Amino acid sequence: MPESNGAACGAAEKVKPAASPASEEPAAIAGNISYHAQYSPHFSPLAFGPEQAFYSTAESVRDHLVQRWNETYLHFHKTDPKQTYYLSMEYLQGRALTNAVGNLGITGAYAEAVKKFGYELEALVGQEKDAALGNGGLGRLASCFLDSMATLNLPAWGYGLRYRYGLFKQCITKEGQEEIAEDWLEKFSPWEIVRHDIVYPIRFFGHVEILPDGSRKWVGGEVLNALAYDVPIPGYKTKNAISLRLWDAKASAEDFNLFQFNDGQYESAAQLHARAQQICAVLYPGDATEEGKLLRLKQQFKERKADRVSGKWSEFPAKVAVQLNDTHPTLAIPELMRLLMDVEGLGWDEAWDITNKTIAYTNHTVLPEALEKWSQIVMRKLLPRHMEIIEEIDKRFKEMVISTRKEMEGKIDSMRILDNSNPQKPVVRMANLCVVSAHTVNGVAELHSNILKEELFADYLSIWPNKFQNKTNGITPRRWLRFCNPELSEIVTKWLKTDQWTSNLDLLTGLRKFADDEKLHAEWASAKLASKKRLAKHVLDVTGVTIDPNSLFDIQIKRIHEYKRQLLNILGAVYRYKKLKGMSAEERQKVTPRTVMIGGKAFATYTNAKRIVKLVNDVGAVVNNDPDVNKYLKVVFIPNYNVSVAEVLIPGSELSQHISTAGMEASGTNQVAGLRKDRENGLFKPDPRFEEAKQLIRSGAFGTYDYAPLLDSLEGNSGFGRGDYFLVGYDFPSYIDAQAQVDEAYKDKKKWIKMSILNTAGSGKFSSDRTIAQYAKEIWGITASPVS
């Protein structure tokens, strides 16, 4: 880092600006960075601090991406392959600079280039804000998939929304979690390219007109414009770069009422502009009110845009595959039907055949209560033509079942798209619409997909036995090993004598034969310690808490939710603290020191989840400042968990906790109903250790905050908000016993490192490259189309 901005400006002045958009030579790259600082200016000419240097460097890297993107787009245009459009409400992209230079193979050249300005590349990377386009696993999965699509040279594109303020930025205060708007677009994103020529009208409200020839037309209401922003996604060691296309909502100049404005009616004059801004303001806006529901539905409708395809419409499925990532993009189904019938003039049967052959659906949950349902009243008001089409799909499906499967007539009500069982609140079941309309439905883990076939969608399976598949999720090995864990990455390459594992993760099995090698053990331990020290520095920077890199790093990072059971984790930590307090100094010295880290965001309106966040912080405040035990236990809440934080946490993790209630994750099982029944019947007997942990919290040992409403959810046998629905008490004793086994295992360093090596060696299956290759072959019917 330079000593001052002045020193950086001086260094910048010595590097002559020269446009070299495709150069991979450090000197030419430095000239290109200087060129962007001077001729693509976003700051005053005398400023060249770390922030300015980041933006100029990012724009220089973007030159490489744009060149590859243009070549890829031209190649696809010439060869005209079948293409996939991946529709997702979320993309959890994280930072782009490290990933871009890594995939392009120019990390070293850029590191050397920025040194000419007095900067380390790592310092500039730290200036980038995470793109706030997602929240949890579904969004991160979508981003891993884009990386794999590009790396596998597949003609595929991501489609989503350009949220200005994301979900929220999490701040931790004495009161607990507070939410403020994300600021990733406060200045601008250097990666996105606005496409002013790609604009589509988006209509809301209005009514349906029946024309003299019997055809129907959606008219009236309000019309906004969807404007495309493209974010280039480079493949790893390939010339291909695909695109994440993000849609923003705009109103036009003619929608601004100048007369009203000059008359002092300022809000009325810009009403449509304000509504347009609302659509892409935040991810998952609150939907407790009708206005909130309308806004959420507007988002889901706006996301469904895909580019037109020339040629005969009957050939559309041979050129286009659309994948719905969960039910959020479901409105692509009636919208495609509307375009084919109302705009292109096709009949129902032909339009339905095209739609069915084009659309595929990924299910992410086995919980019936988590499957989206939309009010028919809200749908009919906002999207009247789409509601008509959904009603017709439902009617024809019902008729098909009755005429061809008479024995299933009694099941039709649960299979239908429209649920009218409550006449006051009729709803559209979005998952049912997806299953009925798509040619393929897939789960995301073998166990999950089996539950879909055997339980959730069993009745549909009997009608369409070949419709259901499994596609086990994976992650990109580039971001999640190669780039965020450089020490371990170098060791893997050294021992495998190749870096090919980065794009062929199955090669990791080659580590198995070295699992007992003492040299590898020493290097493995050294790499882990480096990652733990990096994590310890992050914790100190963001929380002020000092943690010991030689303690066991125990991490649970995911959305805060009662079913994910962070409460089980923190109750376990409370019990550990109580036990330590009761030990003599000699007894404590035999204990495995542990640092418990929990991170994740609680939805702003989810009170119990926010109480859990508060409890973790309150427990930490006491434990970390208790001189009797803080050598042996620290409890830390990691604020504002996102991709960049995960890139520090995951390499440093030694114990990763995934302790959701059985049956409540996509990979879960469903044997919990009997346990809940036993509880209702008064057959549950709580473990004394569980009672001790709860009692310590109730005693006020961790402050004066009233945790009774949270702890009461664990009490009683039944009733709303009671009866321990998530089985924390039931699993507590086995959880504590398992943690005791972890403590013992960690003491045997040789065995622990061997387990770690074997765990890594066996992880090759969980590459998103493998997942996407299966989607491409078995669902989308697309093949690689590499730029030569």
N, C-alpha and C positions, 0 to 999 in steps of 0.2 A: 504494500500500500504506500502511496506517496505521502510525504509529510504534510502536504497541504494541497488545496486546489490549485494554488499558484504554481507549485512544483509540477502538478499534473498538466496545467496549461502550458508550462514551459516545455515539458516533454512532448506534448501534442504539437506544439509549434515546430519542433524539430523534424516531425514526420510529415513529409510533403503529401498533400491530398492528391490521390490519383485513383480514378475509378477502375477497379480490377474485380469485377463481380464474380468471376469464376476461378480466380487464382487460389492455389493451395500453398503458395510460398509465403512464409511469415512476413517478409519485408513488404510484399505486394498487398497482403491482407491488412497490414498496419496502414498502408497508404489508402486502402479502401475504407477502413474505419475512420481515418482522418477526413476522407472525402465526405462520408455521411455526416460527420460532425459539422462540416462547413456548409454542405450543399443540400442536406436534408435536415435542416436545423429545427429543433424543438425547444431549444434553450438559448439564452443570450450567448453571443459569440465568445465571451471571455470565460464561460463556465465549462469546465471539463472535469468535474468531480466524479466519484464512482457511479452516480446515477446516470450522468450524461454519457460516461464511457460505456456503461451497460447498453444504453439504447443504441448508440452508434455501432457497438459490436454486434448487437442483435440484428440490426438492419443490414450489416455486412453479411452475416450468416444467412439472412433471409434472401439475399441475392442468389446464393447457391440454391436455396430451396425453390425460389421462383423459377430459376432456369430448369431445374429438374421437373418441377410441376408442369411448366409449359411443354417440355419434351414429352412427358408422360401423357398429358392431355391430348397433344397432337398425335401421339402414337395410338391412343385409344380411338381417336376420331378416324384415323386411317384404317385401322384393323377392325373396328366395329365389333368388339367382343361383347358377349353378354356381361352385364354389370350388376353389382349388388348395391343397394341403397340401405344402409343400416340406420334405422330410426330409433333414437334414444332420447328420453327426456333429460338425461344427465350424461356428462362426460367429465370425469375427474382427471383433468390433464396434468395438473402440477406445473412446474416450471418447464420451459422448453429448451433453454440454451444448452445445458449439458447434454441432453438427449439428442439435440440436433447435430452438434459437432461430433458427438460420439457415433451416431448412425452414419454420418457423412465421412467418418474416418479422418477428421481434421482437428481433433482435440489438441494434439501437440503443436500444430502450426498456429492455432489461435492462442494457445497459452504463451507461445514465444512472441506472437505479434503484440499482445496486450502488455507484455513486459516493456515494450518500447515506449509505452506511455506511463510506466511506473506502477503498473497494476498486476496483481495475480488474477488469473482467470476465475479462481474460486471466489474471490472477493466480489467480482462483477456478477457472478451467478447469484450471490446472496442479495443482490439488488432487485432481482426479478420477483414479482408477485405471482403467486399461484393463480392460474385461471380459475375463477370461481363459478364453474359450470356444473358442479355436481356435489354430492354429499357422501354417499357410502359406496358399498361394494358394487352395486349395479353400475354406477358411473365410472368407477375405476376399471371394471371389467370391460366396459365399452371402449375406454381409452387404450387398454392393453390390446384389444381386438384390432383397433386401427393400426397400431404399431406392427402387428403381425400381418395384417392385410397388405401393408406397404412392403414389408420384408419378403413376403411370399409372392410379390409382384402381381397381386390380384387386382382386377379392375373393380374396385369397390370404394364406396364413399360413405362417410359418416354424416348424418343429418341431425341437427339439434337446434337449440335456441340460445341466443346471445344474452344471457342474464347480466344486467349491469351490476347488480348488487349481490348476486349469488344467494346462498342460503343465509349466512351471517358470519361475521367474525366474532369468535368467542373471547370474552374478557372475563377473568376471574377476579372478583372483589370479595370483601368480607361478607357480602350478602349472597355470594355464590356466582352462578353464571349470569353474565349480562351479554346481550346481543347488540352488535352494531353492524351497520351495512359494510359489506366487503368493498374494498376500494381498488380492485385490480384494473378498472377502466378509468380511474380518477384522472390519470393523464392520458394514456393510450396504450394499446397493445402493439408492440412492434411486429408481431407475427401475422396479424390478420390483414387480409386484402379485401377491401370493400369492392363489390361487383355492381356498379351502378347500372349495368345493363341487365342485371338479373333481378327483376322486380315482378312480383305477382300480386294481383288484387285479392284481398281476403275479405269476404262478406260475413257479417254477423247480423242476427235478428232478421227482419224482413218477413216475407211470405212466399208461398208457392203459387205461381199462376199456371193454369191449365190452358194450353194453346189449342187453337181450332183442330189441329191434327191429333190431339190427345196427348202430345208430349208435355213435359212439365218444365217449368223454369223458375229458379229461385231469384227473386227480385226484391228491391227496397232495402230497408235496414241501413246499416252503416258499413262503409267500405274503407278498409285500411290497406296499406301496401306492405308486403313482406320483402325486405331487402336482404340480399345474400352477402355474407362475409365468409371468405375462405381462409382457413388456417392450414398451411401445407404440412403434411405428415410424411417425413422421409423414411424410407426403408433402410434397414441395416445392410451396409455393403452392397447396395444395389442402386441402379440409376433411377428407379421409380420413386416418385413422391405423389401420394394421393392427397385427398382434401377432406378436412372436417368442415362442412358447410353449416354455418350458424345463421339463423334467420333473426332479423330484428324487425320490429314493427314501426312503421312510419305513417304519418298523415301528410298529405300534399299541401302545397302553398294555397291552393284554391279552397282547401278545407278550413283555412284561417279566415274568420269573418271580420274583415277590416271595419265594416260599418259598426258592428257591435263593440269592437275594441275602441274605436274613436268615440263611441257613446259612453265609454267608461265600463262596459260590461266585459271586463278583461277575462274572467274565467270562462264565461259562455263563449267568447270569441275563439278560444283555443281549446274547446272541450274535446274535440276529436284527437287533437295532438296529445292532450293529457291522457286520454284513454289508450292511445297507441303506446305511450311511454310505460304505462302500467303493465302491459302484457309481458314485456321482457325485463321488468324491474327486478323481480326476485324469483328464486326457485321455490316451488311449493308454498305459495302465499296461503295464509290462513283461510279456511273455507267454512267457518262456522256460520257465516251470513250468506244470503243469496248472492250478494255482490262478490263475495269470495269464491263461491261456487262458479259463478259466471266467468270470473277471471281465470280460474284453474282450467275450465273447459275451453276458454279461448286459447290458452297456451297449448293445450293438447291438440286443438284443431289446427293451429298455426304451424305446428311442427310437421304436418303431414305432407308438405310440398315435395314433389320430385320433378325432375326435368322431363320434358316431353320427349317422346321417341318418334322419329319419322318412320314412315312405312305403313304396312297394313296393321290394323289393330289386333288381328288374330295372331300376329307374330310378336306382339308385345311381351308375352311370358318367355319367349325365346331370347329376348334381349334384356329383360329387366327382372331382377329378383328383389323383393322388399322384405326385410327382416324387422319385425316388431320386437324391440327389447322390452319385454313386459307389456302390460296393457295400456300404458300411457299413450302410445301412438295409435291406438285402435281405430281412431276416426279416419285413418288412411283407408280403411275398408269401405265405408259408405262414400267417402270422397272420391275414390277411384271409380266406384259404381256411378256416382253422379256425373263425373266428367265423361265417362264412356257413353252414358245414356243421354244426358241433357245437352252436352256440348258436342259430342261426336256423333250422336244420333243412333247409337247401337240399341238393339233390343235387350230386354232383361237377360235372356238365356245366354246370349253371347257375352254380355258384360260380366255376368256372374262367372262364366267359364274362365274369362281372362283374369278376373280378380282372384279367383280361387287358385289358379296356377301361378300367380305372381306373389301372393302373400304367404309368409311363414311367421310363426309366433313362438317366442321363447317365454316360458313360464318360470317365475322365480320364487314362488311360494306355494306351499301346500295348505296354507291356512285359509279356510273359506272366508273368514272375517276380514282377511287382508286383501282379498280380491276386489278390484275396483267395481263400484256400483254407482251409476249416475242417475240422478232424478230425471224421470221422463219429462216432467214439467219444465225443468231447467233446459234440458236438451231441445225440447220442442220450441221453446222461446228463442234460444240462441241460434239453433241450427235446424230450422223447420224441415228443410228438404232431406237432411240426413236422418232425421227422426222418421220420416216417411219410409226411407229406404231400409232402415233398421227394422221397422215394423213389418215390411214386406219380406225381409230375410227371415224374420221370426215366423211369420205365417207360413212361408214355403217350407221351412224346416219342419215345423209341426205337421204339416200335411204329408211330407215325405216319410216321417217316422210312422204316422198312423197308417199310411197306405202300404208301406213295405215291411214294417216291423210291428205288427198288431200287438204282439206280446209286451211291447215296451210302452204302450199307451198310458199305463199308470205312472210311468216315470217322466212323462213329457213335461210336467210342470217344473221339475227341478232342472231339466235340460234346456228349457227355453231361454231365449235371450231376454225377453221381457218378463219381469217378475211383478205380477199384479196381486200378490198375496195380501199386501196391505194397500187397500184401495186409496187410502189417504196419502201414501208415499210410494207410488209405483216407480220402479227403477229399471235401468238397463244394466244387465250383467255383462261387463266388458270382456271378461275372460271367456264366457260362453260365446259371445260374438266372434272372438278370435278363433276358438276351437271349431266352430261351425264353418267359418269362412276360409281358414288357412288350409293349404295343402299339407303342411307339416307343423306339428307341435313338438317342441323339445323341452326337456328338463335339463338341469345343469349339473347333476351328479347322478351316478347310477342308482343310488338308493332313492333319491328324489324322483327320478323318472319312473321308477317302479311304483312309487306311491301314486303318481299321477295316473298311471295305467290301472292300478289295482283298486284305487280308492276315489280320488278327486274326480277324474274323468273316465271312470270305468265304463259308464253307460255309453259314452261316445266311442270308446274302444271297440265295443261290440258292433257298432255300425261301421267304423273305419279302422280296421285292425292294423293297417299299414301307415296310419297318420302320425303315430307317436314314435319319437326317437330320444336318445340321450346324447348330450354333448357336454362332457365333463369340463368344467371351467379350468382356465389356466391363467398364468400371468406372463408378462414379457420378461425374459431373462436379461434383456438389455438394461432396462431401467432398474430392475429389482435385484440384480447381482452385478452385472458388468460395470455399471456406472456408479451405483450408490455404495458399493462395497469393494473398492479398488484393491485393497490388500488381499482379501480372500480370492478375488477374481484372478489376481496374478499368481497366487498359489495353485489354483485349479488349472490354469493354463500351463504352468511349469510342470506339474505332476502328470498331466494328460499329454504333455508335449504338443499341444495344439490349442488354438483359441476357437476352434470350430464349434465348441460346445455352446457358444453364444447364439448360434442359430440352429443348433441340433442338440438340444438339452439332454437327450438320451445318452450322449457320450459321458455324462457324469458317472454312469455306472462303472467307468474305468477307475474311479477312486477306490472302489471296494477292495481291490487287491493290496492297497496301501493302508488299510484301516488300522493296522497294528504298527505301522512304521513310526519309530520314535522321532525321526527328523520331521516327518509330516506333522506329527502331534505338536512338536515345538513351534513350527511355522503356523499351524492352525490356531494355537493358543495365542500367539503373538498378534495375528490378524484380528482375532476376537477382542483382545485387549485394546488394540488401536480403535476399533469401532466403539467399544465401551467408553473409552476416554473422550471420543468425539461426542457421544451421547451425554456423558457427564457434564461436558462444557455447555451443551445446549440447555440441559436442565438448570444449570447455574445461571445461565444468561436469562432464561425466561421465568424462573421461579425464585431465584436467589438461594435455592437449597443445594448444599454440597452433598454429593453422593459418592460412595466408594466404588471405584471400578473393579475392585477385587471381590465385592459382594455379588450374590446371584441376582442378575437383572431379570425380574419377573414382570412381564408386560401384558396388559390387556388394552387394546386400542380398537375401538369400533364405536358406532353410534350408541349413545346412552339410551338404553331401553330396559324395561323390567325383564323382558324375556331373554335378553343377552346376559343378564345376571351379574352386572357389576356389583350389585348388592351382596351377592354370595361372596365375591372376591373381598370386598371391604369388611364384611363380617368376619371372614377368615383372618384378615389382617388385625382386626380388633381382638380376636381370640388369641392370636400370636402375641400381641402386645401384652395382654393380660397375663399370659403364661410367662413371658419374659420378666414382667414385674414381680412375679411370685418366686423367681429363681434367685439363688445366691450368685455372687460374682463369679465363683468357680464354675457353677453350672452354666452360666451364660457363655463362658469361653468355649464350651463344647458345641454351641449352637452354630448352624450355618447362617452367616450374615446374609440378609436379603434386602433388596430394594424393590418395593412394589410400585409399579407405575401404571396409572390408568389414564387414558385419554379418549376423548370423543365429545361430540356435541349432542346436547339434549334439545329436542324441538322446543321452540320458545313457549308453546302452550302446554307442554307435557310436565305437569307439576311434580309428579313423583320422580321422574327422571332428573329434574333439576334439583330435587332434594338429595338424590344420590350424589350428584356432583358436589353439592355443599358438604355432604357427609365425608366424602373422600378428602376434601380440603381441610375440614375441621379435625379429622383424625390425624392427618399429616401435620397440622400445626402443633398438636400435642406431642405426638410420637417423635417428630424430628427435633424437638427441643427438650426432650427428656434425657438427661445425661446418663441415666441408668441403662437405657436400652438403645440409644440412637447409633451405637456402634454395630448393633445387630439387626436393626430394623429401621428402614426409612419408608415413608409412604408419600408419594408425589402424584399430584394431578398435573398432567401435561396439557397446557392450555392450547386452544385453537388447533386441534389436530387436523392436518391436511396432508397432501401428498409429500410436500417438502419435509414436513416433520416426520412422516413415516419413513422417508429415505434415511433419516438419522436413527430413528428408533429401531427399525427392523434389523439392520445389521448388528446392533448392539444387544438385541434380545437374546436371552438364553432359555427362558421359559415363556412360551406364548400361550396365553389362556383363551380357549374357545369353549365356553361353558354354558352356552345357551340351553334353555329348557328343551329336552328331547321333543321332537315333533314340530319345532317352531322355526327351524332354519330349513333352507332348501335341501340340505343334506341330513335333515333330522329324521327321527322315527316317531311312531305314533302310539307308543304303549302307555301314555300317561293318563288316559281317560280313567283307567281302573284305579290309579293312585288317587286321583281327585275324588272318585266315588268313595274310596275308603275314608278319605278325609271328611267328606260330608257325613259319613256314618259314624264319625267319632273314633275311628280306629287308629289315627296317627298319634304316635307318642314321640314328642320332640326329644332330641339328644340334649343332655345337660349342658354340653359345650355351646350349643346353639343358644340356649337360654341365657348362659353366662355372657355371651357376646352382646345380645340384645339388652340385657340388664345394665351392662357397663355404659352403653349409649344412653339409655333412659336415665341413668344416675347423674348425668350432666358432666361426665368426665371429659367430654370433648366440646364443652361450651353450653351456652344457654339456649341455643336454637331448639325449637320444638320438633323433635323427630317422631313424635307419637303417630301422626298420620301415616308416615312411611312404615314404621315398625308395626302399626296396627294391620297393615296389609298382609303381614305374615301370621296374624293371629286368627282365632276362630276357625270354624269348620266350613262356613259358607257365607254367602251374602256379597253384595257389591263392594269391591275394594277390600275384601277380606278372604280368609281361607287359603292364603298362600298359593294363589293360582299358578305361580311359576315354579313351585316345588323347591324353593330355596331351603326350607327346613328339612325336607325329605332327603335332599342330596348333601346337606351340610356335613354329616359325619363321614361319608365316603370321600368328600372333598378334602376335609382336614387330614384324613388318613393318607390320601394320595399326595398331599403336600408334604407330609412327613417322609414319604418314600423319596420325594424329590430332594429333600434336605440330605438324606443319607446318600443318594446317588451322586450328588454334587461334591461330596467329600472325596469320592474316588475320581480324581481328576483324569486319570488315564481312561477309565471306563466312560466318563462323561464325554471326553473328546472323541473317543471312538464312536459313541452313539451319534454325535454331531456329524462326523464324517459320513457314517452310513446313512444318516437321514438325508444329507445333501446328495449322496450318490443315488438315492432312490427317488429323487424328486423330479426326474426328467419328464415324467408323464404330464406334469402339471405346467407345461409350457403352453401359452396361448397360441403358439405356432401350430401345435398339434390340434388344438381345438378348432382353429380357423380353417386348417386344411380339411378337417372333417366336415365343417359347415359347407365349405366350397364344393366338395365332392358329393356329399350326401343330401344336401338341402338346396343349395343355390344352383348347382350345375354350372359353375364357372371354372375357368382354368387360368393358370398363370399367363400373364402377357407382359414379359419383361421388355423394357426399353433397351435396344441394342447399342 
